[in-house]
Amino acid sequence: MTSRRDEFDDFVLDAAARLEATCGRAFPAVEFAVEDVPRGPAPWDHREVPLGRLYPATNARPARIVVYRRPVETRVTDRRDVAALVADIVTEQVAGLLGVSPEELDPGFGE
């Protein structure tokens, strides 16, 4: 039996793989990670708890996109809704990395 944590990790990896397969442009070098909760507010975060965060690339590391499991799971309870929200978060963060709108990467974004 798969744990909720493992299932969430799979949602992130599946969303990234689907986006990469349908992106239609050079997919950026990016690492994907899951953390339970944000460690603290980033200077660019607004007052609400972030569901995901993009860390820009440095000389030593590629860009990194982190999806926060607990805040996502408090927003939606149905597993299909969790998967859909994770897909939107991944799309939004990759779009931010590429400097395009999420709708350019996924015409069904937010639906």
N, CA, C and O atoms as a GROMACS GRO file, in nm:
protein
  444
    1MET      N    1   0.084  -0.118   0.000
    1MET     CA    2   0.000   0.000   0.000
    1MET      C    3   0.089   0.125   0.000
    1MET      O    4   0.188   0.132   0.073
    2THR      N    5   0.053   0.221  -0.081
    2THR     CA    6   0.129   0.344  -0.093
    2THR      C    7   0.086   0.443   0.014
    2THR      O    8  -0.034   0.462   0.037
    3SER      N    9   0.183   0.506   0.079
    3SER     CA   10   0.150   0.606   0.181
    3SER      C   11   0.105   0.735   0.113
    3SER      O   12   0.132   0.758  -0.005
    4ARG      N   13   0.037   0.820   0.189
    4ARG     CA   14  -0.006   0.950   0.136
    4ARG      C   15   0.114   1.033   0.094
    4ARG      O   16   0.110   1.105  -0.006
    5ARG      N   17   0.221   1.023   0.170
    5ARG     CA   18   0.343   1.098   0.139
    5ARG      C   19   0.401   1.052   0.004
    5ARG      O   20   0.438   1.134  -0.079
    6ASP      N   21   0.410   0.920  -0.015
    6ASP     CA   22   0.462   0.866  -0.141
    6ASP      C   23   0.371   0.901  -0.258
    6ASP      O   24   0.417   0.933  -0.367
    7GLU      N   25   0.241   0.895  -0.233
    7GLU     CA   26   0.145   0.930  -0.337
    7GLU      C   27   0.161   1.077  -0.377
    7GLU      O   28   0.154   1.110  -0.496
    8PHE      N   29   0.183   1.164  -0.280
    8PHE     CA   30   0.203   1.306  -0.309
    8PHE      C   31   0.330   1.326  -0.391
    8PHE      O   32   0.330   1.401  -0.489
    9ASP      N   33   0.438   1.258  -0.353
    9ASP     CA   34   0.563   1.265  -0.431
    9ASP      C   35   0.537   1.224  -0.576
    9ASP      O   36   0.586   1.287  -0.669
   10ASP      N   37   0.458   1.118  -0.593
   10ASP     CA   38   0.426   1.071  -0.729
   10ASP      C   39   0.346   1.175  -0.805
   10ASP      O   40   0.366   1.192  -0.926
   11PHE      N   41   0.254   1.246  -0.738
   11PHE     CA   42   0.178   1.352  -0.805
   11PHE      C   43   0.273   1.459  -0.860
   11PHE      O   44   0.254   1.507  -0.972
   12VAL      N   45   0.373   1.497  -0.782
   12VAL     CA   46   0.469   1.600  -0.826
   12VAL      C   47   0.549   1.549  -0.945
   12VAL      O   48   0.563   1.619  -1.045
   13LEU      N   49   0.602   1.428  -0.935
   13LEU     CA   50   0.682   1.372  -1.045
   13LEU      C   51   0.598   1.353  -1.171
   13LEU      O   52   0.646   1.380  -1.281
   14ASP      N   53   0.475   1.307  -1.156
   14ASP     CA   54   0.386   1.289  -1.272
   14ASP      C   55   0.355   1.423  -1.338
   14ASP      O   56   0.355   1.433  -1.460
   15ALA      N   57   0.328   1.525  -1.257
   15ALA     CA   58   0.298   1.658  -1.312
   15ALA      C   59   0.418   1.712  -1.388
   15ALA      O   60   0.402   1.769  -1.496
   16ALA      N   61   0.538   1.695  -1.333
   16ALA     CA   62   0.659   1.742  -1.401
   16ALA      C   63   0.682   1.666  -1.531
   16ALA      O   64   0.716   1.727  -1.632
   17ALA      N   65   0.663   1.535  -1.529
   17ALA     CA   66   0.683   1.454  -1.649
   17ALA      C   67   0.582   1.490  -1.758
   17ALA      O   68   0.619   1.501  -1.875
   18ARG      N   69   0.455   1.509  -1.721
   18ARG     CA   70   0.353   1.547  -1.819
   18ARG      C   71   0.385   1.683  -1.879
   18ARG      O   72   0.372   1.703  -2.000
   19LEU      N   73   0.426   1.776  -1.795
   19LEU     CA   74   0.457   1.910  -1.844
   19LEU      C   75   0.577   1.906  -1.937
   19LEU      O   76   0.577   1.972  -2.041
   20GLU      N   77   0.678   1.830  -1.900
   20GLU     CA   78   0.797   1.818  -1.986
   20GLU      C   79   0.761   1.757  -2.120
   20GLU      O   80   0.812   1.800  -2.224
   21ALA      N   81   0.673   1.657  -2.120
   21ALA     CA   82   0.635   1.589  -2.244
   21ALA      C   83   0.552   1.679  -2.336
   21ALA      O   84   0.558   1.664  -2.458
   22THR      N   85   0.476   1.770  -2.279
   22THR     CA   86   0.387   1.855  -2.359
   22THR      C   87   0.436   1.998  -2.373
   22THR      O   88   0.369   2.080  -2.436
   23CYS      N   89   0.549   2.028  -2.316
   23CYS     CA   90   0.596   2.166  -2.307
   23CYS      C   91   0.615   2.230  -2.445
   23CYS      O   92   0.582   2.347  -2.463
   24GLY      N   93   0.668   2.155  -2.541
   24GLY     CA   94   0.687   2.211  -2.673
   24GLY      C   95   0.802   2.311  -2.682
   24GLY      O   96   0.816   2.378  -2.784
   25ARG      N   97   0.880   2.321  -2.582
   25ARG     CA   98   0.998   2.408  -2.580
   25ARG      C   99   1.104   2.339  -2.496
   25ARG      O  100   1.077   2.237  -2.432
   26ALA      N  101   1.221   2.393  -2.496
   26ALA     CA  102   1.328   2.333  -2.416
   26ALA      C  103   1.288   2.339  -2.268
   26ALA      O  104   1.267   2.447  -2.213
   27PHE      N  105   1.278   2.224  -2.206
   27PHE     CA  106   1.242   2.219  -2.065
   27PHE      C  107   1.364   2.260  -1.983
   27PHE      O  108   1.473   2.210  -2.008
   28PRO      N  109   1.347   2.348  -1.888
   28PRO     CA  110   1.463   2.397  -1.812
   28PRO      C  111   1.523   2.290  -1.722
   28PRO      O  112   1.456   2.195  -1.682
   29ALA      N  113   1.650   2.307  -1.692
   29ALA     CA  114   1.715   2.221  -1.593
   29ALA      C  115   1.659   2.262  -1.457
   29ALA      O  116   1.682   2.373  -1.410
   30VAL      N  117   1.586   2.172  -1.396
   30VAL     CA  118   1.520   2.203  -1.270
   30VAL      C  119   1.507   2.076  -1.186
   30VAL      O  120   1.482   1.968  -1.239
   31GLU      N  121   1.524   2.092  -1.057
   31GLU     CA  122   1.501   1.983  -0.962
   31GLU      C  123   1.364   2.004  -0.900
   31GLU      O  124   1.322   2.118  -0.877
   32PHE      N  125   1.294   1.895  -0.874
   32PHE     CA  126   1.164   1.902  -0.806
   32PHE      C  127   1.178   1.837  -0.670
   32PHE      O  128   1.244   1.734  -0.655
   33ALA      N  129   1.115   1.898  -0.571
   33ALA     CA  130   1.123   1.845  -0.435
   33ALA      C  131   0.989   1.866  -0.366
   33ALA      O  132   0.909   1.950  -0.405
   34VAL      N  133   0.967   1.786  -0.262
   34VAL     CA  134   0.849   1.799  -0.178
   34VAL      C  135   0.898   1.820  -0.035
   34VAL      O  136   0.985   1.747   0.012
   35GLU      N  137   0.841   1.919   0.031
   35GLU     CA  138   0.865   1.940   0.174
   35GLU      C  139   0.729   1.945   0.241
   35GLU      O  140   0.629   1.981   0.178
   36ASP      N  141   0.725   1.911   0.368
   36ASP     CA  142   0.596   1.912   0.438
   36ASP      C  143   0.540   2.052   0.450
   36ASP      O  144   0.423   2.075   0.419
   37VAL      N  145   0.621   2.147   0.495
   37VAL     CA  146   0.576   2.285   0.513
   37VAL      C  147   0.690   2.379   0.474
   37VAL      O  148   0.807   2.339   0.476
   38PRO      N  149   0.658   2.504   0.440
   38PRO     CA  150   0.764   2.601   0.412
   38PRO      C  151   0.847   2.626   0.538
   38PRO      O  152   0.794   2.625   0.649
   39ARG      N  153   0.974   2.648   0.520
   39ARG     CA  154   1.063   2.673   0.634
   39ARG      C  155   1.044   2.811   0.692
   39ARG      O  156   1.064   2.831   0.812
   40GLY      N  157   1.005   2.903   0.613
   40GLY     CA  158   0.985   3.040   0.658
   40GLY      C  159   0.950   3.124   0.538
   40GLY      O  160   0.968   3.080   0.424
   41PRO      N  161   0.902   3.244   0.560
   41PRO     CA  162   0.864   3.326   0.446
   41PRO      C  163   0.986   3.371   0.367
   41PRO      O  164   1.088   3.412   0.423
   42ALA      N  165   0.974   3.363   0.237
   42ALA     CA  166   1.077   3.417   0.148
   42ALA      C  167   1.044   3.564   0.125
   42ALA      O  168   0.928   3.604   0.138
   43PRO      N  169   1.143   3.644   0.092
   43PRO     CA  170   1.117   3.787   0.071
   43PRO      C  171   1.011   3.815  -0.035
   43PRO      O  172   0.944   3.918  -0.030
   44TRP      N  173   0.996   3.725  -0.131
   44TRP     CA  174   0.901   3.747  -0.239
   44TRP      C  175   0.763   3.687  -0.211
   44TRP      O  176   0.671   3.707  -0.290
   45ASP      N  177   0.747   3.615  -0.100
   45ASP     CA  178   0.617   3.556  -0.068
   45ASP      C  179   0.522   3.662  -0.014
   45ASP      O  180   0.564   3.759   0.050
   46HIS      N  181   0.396   3.641  -0.042
   46HIS     CA  182   0.293   3.730   0.011
   46HIS      C  183   0.255   3.679   0.150
   46HIS      O  184   0.322   3.593   0.205
   47ARG      N  185   0.151   3.730   0.205
   47ARG     CA  186   0.114   3.696   0.343
   47ARG      C  187   0.058   3.555   0.358
   47ARG      O  188   0.061   3.499   0.468
   48GLU      N  189   0.008   3.496   0.251
   48GLU     CA  190  -0.049   3.362   0.264
   48GLU      C  191   0.060   3.255   0.258
   48GLU      O  192   0.169   3.279   0.207
   49VAL      N  193   0.029   3.139   0.309
   49VAL     CA  194   0.124   3.028   0.309
   49VAL      C  195   0.141   2.980   0.165
   49VAL      O  196   0.041   2.949   0.099
   50PRO      N  197   0.263   2.972   0.115
   50PRO     CA  198   0.283   2.928  -0.023
   50PRO      C  199   0.256   2.779  -0.038
   50PRO      O  200   0.279   2.700   0.054
   51LEU      N  201   0.208   2.742  -0.155
   51LEU     CA  202   0.186   2.601  -0.188
   51LEU      C  203   0.308   2.544  -0.260
   51LEU      O  204   0.331   2.423  -0.260
   52GLY      N  205   0.385   2.633  -0.319
   52GLY     CA  206   0.507   2.594  -0.389
   52GLY      C  207   0.600   2.712  -0.396
   52GLY      O  208   0.559   2.827  -0.374
   53ARG      N  209   0.724   2.684  -0.427
   53ARG     CA  210   0.823   2.792  -0.432
   53ARG      C  211   0.929   2.756  -0.536
   53ARG      O  212   0.970   2.641  -0.548
   54LEU      N  213   0.972   2.858  -0.610
   54LEU     CA  214   1.078   2.843  -0.708
   54LEU      C  215   1.204   2.906  -0.652
   54LEU      O  216   1.206   3.024  -0.615
   55TYR      N  217   1.310   2.827  -0.646
   55TYR     CA  218   1.441   2.878  -0.606
   55TYR      C  219   1.524   2.888  -0.733
   55TYR      O  220   1.549   2.787  -0.799
   56PRO      N  221   1.569   3.008  -0.769
   56PRO     CA  222   1.645   3.025  -0.893
   56PRO      C  223   1.775   2.945  -0.892
   56PRO      O  224   1.828   2.910  -0.786
   57ALA      N  225   1.824   2.918  -1.010
   57ALA     CA  226   1.952   2.847  -1.024
   57ALA      C  227   2.066   2.932  -0.970
   57ALA      O  228   2.060   3.056  -0.972
   58THR      N  229   2.168   2.865  -0.924
   58THR     CA  230   2.292   2.931  -0.884
   58THR      C  231   2.404   2.867  -0.965
   58THR      O  232   2.381   2.776  -1.044
   59ASN      N  233   2.526   2.915  -0.945
   59ASN     CA  234   2.639   2.854  -1.014
   59ASN      C  235   2.657   2.708  -0.975
   59ASN      O  236   2.706   2.628  -1.055
   60ALA      N  237   2.617   2.673  -0.854
   60ALA     CA  238   2.638   2.538  -0.803
   60ALA      C  239   2.518   2.445  -0.823
   60ALA      O  240   2.534   2.323  -0.820
   61ARG      N  241   2.397   2.501  -0.844
   61ARG     CA  242   2.277   2.417  -0.850
   61ARG      C  243   2.181   2.465  -0.958
   61ARG      O  244   2.173   2.584  -0.989
   62PRO      N  245   2.108   2.370  -1.016
   62PRO     CA  246   2.001   2.411  -1.107
   62PRO      C  247   1.885   2.472  -1.028
   62PRO      O  248   1.882   2.465  -0.905
   63ALA      N  249   1.793   2.531  -1.098
   63ALA     CA  250   1.673   2.583  -1.031
   63ALA      C  251   1.604   2.469  -0.958
   63ALA      O  252   1.618   2.352  -0.993
   64ARG      N  253   1.529   2.505  -0.854
   64ARG     CA  254   1.462   2.404  -0.772
   64ARG      C  255   1.319   2.450  -0.746
   64ARG      O  256   1.295   2.563  -0.705
   65ILE      N  257   1.226   2.360  -0.771
   65ILE     CA  258   1.085   2.386  -0.743
   65ILE      C  259   1.043   2.294  -0.629
   65ILE      O  260   1.059   2.173  -0.636
   66VAL      N  261   0.990   2.356  -0.524
   66VAL     CA  262   0.946   2.281  -0.406
   66VAL      C  263   0.794   2.294  -0.396
   66VAL      O  264   0.740   2.404  -0.406
   67VAL      N  265   0.727   2.182  -0.375
   67VAL     CA  266   0.583   2.180  -0.351
   67VAL      C  267   0.563   2.140  -0.205
   67VAL      O  268   0.623   2.043  -0.158
   68TYR      N  269   0.479   2.215  -0.134
   68TYR     CA  270   0.459   2.193   0.009
   68TYR      C  271   0.334   2.107   0.033
   68TYR      O  272   0.222   2.150   0.006
   69ARG      N  273   0.356   1.988   0.083
   69ARG     CA  274   0.251   1.887   0.097
   69ARG      C  275   0.138   1.929   0.191
   69ARG      O  276   0.021   1.923   0.153
   70ARG      N  277   0.170   1.969   0.311
   70ARG     CA  278   0.065   1.996   0.410
   70ARG      C  279  -0.024   2.113   0.369
   70ARG      O  280  -0.146   2.101   0.378
   71PRO      N  281   0.031   2.227   0.324
   71PRO     CA  282  -0.058   2.335   0.279
   71PRO      C  283  -0.149   2.293   0.163
   71PRO      O  284  -0.265   2.334   0.157
   72VAL      N  285  -0.096   2.211   0.072
   72VAL     CA  286  -0.179   2.164  -0.040
   72VAL      C  287  -0.291   2.076   0.013
   72VAL      O  288  -0.407   2.092  -0.026
   73GLU      N  289  -0.257   1.985   0.102
   73GLU     CA  290  -0.358   1.892   0.154
   73GLU      C  291  -0.464   1.961   0.240
   73GLU      O  292  -0.573   1.906   0.258
   74THR      N  293  -0.433   2.079   0.294
   74THR     CA  294  -0.536   2.151   0.369
   74THR      C  295  -0.631   2.227   0.276
   74THR      O  296  -0.742   2.261   0.316
   75ARG      N  297  -0.588   2.253   0.155
   75ARG     CA  298  -0.673   2.324   0.059
   75ARG      C  299  -0.776   2.232  -0.006
   75ARG      O  300  -0.889   2.273  -0.032
   76VAL      N  301  -0.737   2.109  -0.032
   76VAL     CA  302  -0.827   2.013  -0.098
   76VAL      C  303  -0.814   1.878  -0.027
   76VAL      O  304  -0.708   1.845   0.027
   77THR      N  305  -0.920   1.800  -0.027
   77THR     CA  306  -0.915   1.673   0.044
   77THR      C  307  -0.923   1.553  -0.050
   77THR      O  308  -0.863   1.449  -0.020
   78ASP      N  309  -0.994   1.564  -0.159
   78ASP     CA  310  -1.006   1.454  -0.253
   78ASP      C  311  -0.872   1.433  -0.325
   78ASP      O  312  -0.809   1.530  -0.367
   79ARG      N  313  -0.829   1.308  -0.339
   79ARG     CA  314  -0.698   1.279  -0.399
   79ARG      C  315  -0.688   1.331  -0.543
   79ARG      O  316  -0.582   1.377  -0.584
   80ARG      N  317  -0.798   1.325  -0.618
   80ARG     CA  318  -0.794   1.378  -0.756
   80ARG      C  319  -0.773   1.529  -0.754
   80ARG      O  320  -0.702   1.584  -0.838
   81ASP      N  321  -0.835   1.595  -0.656
   81ASP     CA  322  -0.817   1.740  -0.644
   81ASP      C  323  -0.674   1.774  -0.602
   81ASP      O  324  -0.619   1.874  -0.646
   82VAL      N  325  -0.615   1.690  -0.517
   82VAL     CA  326  -0.475   1.711  -0.479
   82VAL      C  327  -0.387   1.701  -0.602
   82VAL      O  328  -0.301   1.786  -0.624
   83ALA      N  329  -0.408   1.598  -0.683
   83ALA     CA  330  -0.327   1.579  -0.805
   83ALA      C  331  -0.344   1.698  -0.899
   83ALA      O  332  -0.246   1.744  -0.957
   84ALA      N  333  -0.467   1.748  -0.915
   84ALA     CA  334  -0.492   1.862  -1.004
   84ALA      C  335  -0.426   1.988  -0.951
   84ALA      O  336  -0.367   2.064  -1.028
   85LEU      N  337  -0.434   2.012  -0.820
   85LEU     CA  338  -0.371   2.131  -0.762
   85LEU      C  339  -0.219   2.123  -0.774
   85LEU      O  340  -0.154   2.222  -0.805
   86VAL      N  341  -0.163   2.005  -0.749
   86VAL     CA  342  -0.018   1.988  -0.764
   86VAL      C  343   0.024   2.017  -0.908
   86VAL      O  344   0.125   2.083  -0.931
   87ALA      N  345  -0.053   1.968  -1.006
   87ALA     CA  346  -0.021   1.994  -1.146
   87ALA      C  347  -0.022   2.144  -1.175
   87ALA      O  348   0.065   2.194  -1.246
   88ASP      N  349  -0.119   2.217  -1.120
   88ASP     CA  350  -0.123   2.362  -1.139
   88ASP      C  351  -0.004   2.431  -1.073
   88ASP      O  352   0.052   2.525  -1.129
   89ILE      N  353   0.034   2.386  -0.954
   89ILE     CA  354   0.148   2.446  -0.885
   89ILE      C  355   0.276   2.425  -0.965
   89ILE      O  356   0.354   2.518  -0.984
   90VAL      N  357   0.298   2.304  -1.013
   90VAL     CA  358   0.417   2.274  -1.093
   90VAL      C  359   0.416   2.358  -1.220
   90VAL      O  360   0.519   2.415  -1.257
   91THR      N  361   0.302   2.366  -1.287
   91THR     CA  362   0.292   2.446  -1.410
   91THR      C  363   0.322   2.593  -1.381
   91THR      O  364   0.397   2.656  -1.456
   92GLU      N  365   0.265   2.646  -1.275
   92GLU     CA  366   0.286   2.787  -1.239
   92GLU      C  367   0.434   2.816  -1.211
   92GLU      O  368   0.486   2.919  -1.253
   93GLN      N  369   0.500   2.726  -1.139
   93GLN     CA  370   0.640   2.749  -1.104
   93GLN      C  371   0.732   2.735  -1.225
   93GLN      O  372   0.825   2.814  -1.240
   94VAL      N  373   0.706   2.637  -1.311
   94VAL     CA  374   0.787   2.622  -1.433
   94VAL      C  375   0.765   2.743  -1.524
   94VAL      O  376   0.860   2.792  -1.585
   95ALA      N  377   0.642   2.790  -1.534
   95ALA     CA  378   0.613   2.910  -1.613
   95ALA      C  379   0.691   3.029  -1.560
   95ALA      O  380   0.746   3.107  -1.638
   96GLY      N  381   0.696   3.043  -1.428
   96GLY     CA  382   0.775   3.151  -1.368
   96GLY      C  383   0.923   3.139  -1.402
   96GLY      O  384   0.990   3.239  -1.426
   97LEU      N  385   0.972   3.018  -1.405
   97LEU     CA  386   1.112   2.994  -1.440
   97LEU      C  387   1.140   3.032  -1.585
   97LEU      O  388   1.245   3.088  -1.616
   98LEU      N  389   1.044   3.002  -1.674
   98LEU     CA  390   1.061   3.032  -1.816
   98LEU      C  391   1.020   3.174  -1.854
   98LEU      O  392   1.049   3.220  -1.964
   99GLY      N  393   0.953   3.244  -1.762
   99GLY     CA  394   0.909   3.380  -1.791
   99GLY      C  395   0.790   3.385  -1.886
   99GLY      O  396   0.778   3.478  -1.966
  100VAL      N  397   0.701   3.284  -1.876
  100VAL     CA  398   0.581   3.280  -1.959
  100VAL      C  399   0.460   3.262  -1.868
  100VAL      O  400   0.475   3.237  -1.748
  101SER      N  401   0.342   3.275  -1.924
  101SER     CA  402   0.222   3.252  -1.844
  101SER      C  403   0.197   3.102  -1.832
  101SER      O  404   0.234   3.026  -1.921
  102PRO      N  405   0.134   3.059  -1.722
  102PRO     CA  406   0.103   2.916  -1.708
  102PRO      C  407   0.016   2.863  -1.822
  102PRO      O  408   0.029   2.748  -1.861
  103GLU      N  409  -0.073   2.948  -1.875
  103GLU     CA  410  -0.160   2.907  -1.985
  103GLU      C  411  -0.083   2.875  -2.112
  103GLU      O  412  -0.129   2.796  -2.194
  104GLU      N  413   0.035   2.937  -2.130
  104GLU     CA  414   0.118   2.904  -2.246
  104GLU      C  415   0.171   2.762  -2.238
  104GLU      O  416   0.187   2.696  -2.341
  105LEU      N  417   0.197   2.715  -2.118
  105LEU     CA  418   0.248   2.579  -2.100
  105LEU      C  419   0.136   2.477  -2.096
  105LEU      O  420   0.151   2.365  -2.144
  106ASP      N  421   0.023   2.516  -2.038
  106ASP     CA  422  -0.090   2.425  -2.022
  106ASP      C  423  -0.219   2.503  -2.045
  106ASP      O  424  -0.265   2.574  -1.956
  107PRO      N  425  -0.279   2.489  -2.164
  107PRO     CA  426  -0.402   2.564  -2.192
  107PRO      C  427  -0.515   2.534  -2.094
  107PRO      O  428  -0.606   2.615  -2.081
  108GLY      N  429  -0.511   2.420  -2.025
  108GLY     CA  430  -0.613   2.386  -1.927
  108GLY      C  431  -0.578   2.428  -1.786
  108GLY      O  432  -0.642   2.384  -1.691
  109PHE      N  433  -0.477   2.513  -1.771
  109PHE     CA  434  -0.432   2.557  -1.639
  109PHE      C  435  -0.547   2.615  -1.558
  109PHE      O  436  -0.622   2.699  -1.607
  110GLY      N  437  -0.560   2.569  -1.434
  110GLY     CA  438  -0.660   2.623  -1.342
  110GLY      C  439  -0.800   2.567  -1.358
  110GLY      O  440  -0.891   2.607  -1.286
  111GLU      N  441  -0.818   2.476  -1.451
  111GLU     CA  442  -0.953   2.420  -1.471
  111GLU      C  443  -0.976   2.298  -1.387
  111GLU      O  444  -1.083   2.239  -1.392
   0.00000   0.00000   0.00000
